[in-house]
């Protein structure tokens, strides 16, 4: 008959715990949320004035979090006209590039530039290894503004979250308001109906 000694059981449990730690070292960090931080325009005053004169919005954004390491990301866009979703397109899916496009550290930097050019909105996304430019149909208005709404969001792995919105303002009397819309909370997709926005684009990020 085998006799199990207490010390033997304790040693076995310790060995099991060590094995679990080594086998699954990143389980907790892989689920940690990611935060987005953006800086608008340029610190160079001459460049900033030129961007303003040309009606160009520009952001330098960084996504930060331990759970970014080894992940791919998906960038999509929703076109909303008169409060209704009319298009939902994929701009970038780094899975197609394999390990080349994987995020190798705990941060991802993105430069985003947007402007209305004629009857279109032109947006440029500059990632560390890929640069993408897209154009979208727009109304004839100089009131479009590119906003980094993701700074107020929490990005969880596997969840699609709005990062930028290229929008028209909420109009009330003679006033035009962007912050009223941006700080209203709720789903970004519902802003069109709530504030009677003629058109806006929602750019969303998902880390996979």
C-alpha positions in Angstrom: 0.0 0.0 0.0 1.3 3.5 -1.0 1.6 6.1 1.7 1.3 9.7 0.5 3.3 12.0 2.8 2.2 15.7 3.2 5.5 17.0 2.1 5.3 15.0 -1.2 1.8 16.5 -1.9 3.1 20.1 -1.2 6.1 19.6 -3.5 3.8 18.2 -6.2 1.5 21.2 -6.0 4.4 23.6 -6.2 5.7 21.8 -9.3 2.2 22.1 -10.9 2.0 25.8 -10.2 5.5 26.4 -11.6 4.5 24.4 -14.7 1.3 26.5 -15.2 3.3 29.8 -14.8 5.8 28.7 -17.5 3.2 27.3 -19.8 0.9 30.3 -19.6 3.1 33.3 -18.7 1.0 36.0 -20.6 -2.5 34.9 -19.8 -3.3 37.9 -17.6 -1.3 40.5 -19.7 -3.0 39.3 -22.9 -6.4 40.4 -21.5 -5.2 43.8 -20.2 -7.0 46.8 -21.9 -5.2 49.1 -24.3 -5.3 52.9 -24.0 -5.0 55.4 -26.9 -3.4 58.8 -26.6 -3.4 61.4 -29.4 -1.7 64.7 -30.1 -3.3 67.1 -32.6 -1.4 69.0 -35.3 2.2 70.0 -35.2 4.4 71.5 -32.5 6.1 73.6 -35.2 4.0 76.8 -35.4 4.7 77.4 -39.1 3.6 73.8 -40.0 0.6 74.2 -37.7 -0.5 77.4 -39.4 -0.1 75.8 -42.8 -2.2 72.8 -41.8 -4.9 75.1 -40.5 -4.9 77.2 -43.7 -5.2 74.1 -45.8 -8.0 72.6 -43.7 -5.9 69.6 -42.8 -6.4 67.6 -39.5 -3.5 65.5 -38.3 -3.0 63.3 -35.3 -0.1 61.4 -33.9 -1.6 58.6 -31.8 -0.2 55.8 -29.7 -1.9 52.7 -28.5 -0.3 51.3 -25.4 -0.8 48.0 -23.4 1.0 44.8 -22.7 -1.7 42.9 -24.5 -0.6 44.4 -27.9 2.5 42.2 -28.1 2.2 39.6 -30.8 -1.2 40.8 -32.0 -2.5 41.8 -35.4 -5.0 44.7 -35.8 -8.1 45.3 -38.0 -9.0 48.8 -39.2 -12.5 49.3 -40.6 -14.7 52.3 -41.6 -18.4 53.0 -41.3 -20.0 55.5 -43.6 -23.2 57.1 -42.0 -25.5 59.2 -44.0 -28.6 60.9 -42.5 -28.2 58.7 -39.5 -28.1 55.5 -41.5 -25.2 53.1 -41.9 -24.6 52.8 -45.7 -21.2 51.2 -45.9 -18.9 49.1 -43.6 -15.5 48.4 -45.2 -12.2 46.9 -44.1 -9.3 49.3 -44.6 -6.5 47.2 -43.1 -6.2 43.6 -41.8 -2.6 42.9 -40.9 -3.3 39.1 -40.8 -2.8 39.1 -44.6 0.8 40.2 -44.1 1.6 37.4 -41.6 4.3 37.9 -38.9 5.7 40.9 -40.8 2.9 43.1 -39.6 2.5 41.8 -36.1 2.9 44.3 -33.3 6.2 43.4 -31.7 6.1 45.7 -28.6 3.6 47.0 -26.1 2.8 50.1 -28.2 1.6 51.0 -31.7 2.1 54.4 -33.2 -0.2 55.8 -35.9 -0.2 59.0 -37.9 -3.6 60.0 -39.3 -4.1 62.9 -41.7 -7.5 63.9 -43.1 -8.9 66.7 -45.3 -11.8 67.4 -47.6 -10.6 67.5 -51.2 -13.3 68.6 -53.6 -16.3 66.4 -53.0 -14.3 63.8 -51.1 -12.8 63.1 -47.8 -9.1 62.0 -48.1 -7.6 60.1 -45.1 -4.1 58.8 -44.7 -3.1 56.2 -42.1 0.6 55.8 -41.5 1.5 52.7 -39.5 5.1 51.6 -38.7 5.2 49.2 -41.7 2.2 50.1 -43.8 0.8 53.4 -45.3 -2.8 53.5 -46.5 -4.7 56.4 -48.2 -8.5 56.3 -48.8 -11.1 58.6 -50.3 -14.8 58.8 -49.4 -17.7 60.7 -50.8 -18.6 63.8 -48.8 -21.0 66.7 -48.8 -19.9 70.1 -50.0 -18.9 71.6 -46.7 -15.7 73.0 -45.1 -17.0 72.0 -41.6 -15.7 68.5 -41.6 -13.4 67.8 -38.6 -11.3 64.7 -37.9 -11.6 63.7 -34.2 -9.6 61.2 -32.1 -12.5 59.8 -30.1 -10.5 56.7 -29.1 -8.7 58.8 -26.4 -11.9 58.4 -24.3 -12.3 54.7 -25.0 -10.8 51.5 -23.6 -9.7 48.9 -26.2 -10.1 45.3 -25.2 -8.5 42.5 -27.2 -11.0 41.1 -29.7 -13.4 44.1 -29.4 -14.1 46.6 -32.1 -13.8 50.2 -30.8 -14.2 53.6 -32.5 -10.8 55.4 -32.8 -11.4 58.3 -35.1 -14.5 60.1 -36.5 -14.5 62.4 -39.5 -17.6 64.4 -38.8 -19.8 67.4 -39.5 -20.9 69.5 -36.5 -24.2 69.6 -34.7 -25.9 72.8 -35.8 -28.2 74.7 -33.4 -29.3 78.1 -34.5 -26.2 80.0 -35.7 -23.9 77.7 -33.7 -21.9 74.7 -34.8 -20.8 72.2 -32.2 -18.3 69.3 -32.3 -17.6 68.8 -28.6 -21.3 68.6 -27.7 -21.5 65.5 -30.0 -18.2 64.0 -29.0 -18.8 64.3 -25.3 -22.4 63.1 -25.5 -21.6 59.4 -24.8 -23.6 56.6 -26.2 -22.8 54.7 -29.4 -20.9 56.7 -32.0 -23.1 55.1 -34.7 -26.2 56.8 -33.1 -24.8 60.4 -33.3 -26.2 60.9 -36.8 -29.8 60.4 -35.6 -29.4 62.1 -32.3 -27.8 65.3 -33.6 -29.1 65.1 -37.2 -25.6 64.9 -38.8 -25.8 64.8 -42.5 -22.7 62.6 -42.8 -19.7 61.2 -40.9 -17.2 58.4 -41.0 -16.3 56.2 -38.1 -12.9 54.5 -38.1 -12.7 51.5 -35.8 -9.7 49.5 -34.5 -9.7 45.9 -33.3 -6.7 44.0 -31.9 -6.8 40.3 -32.8 
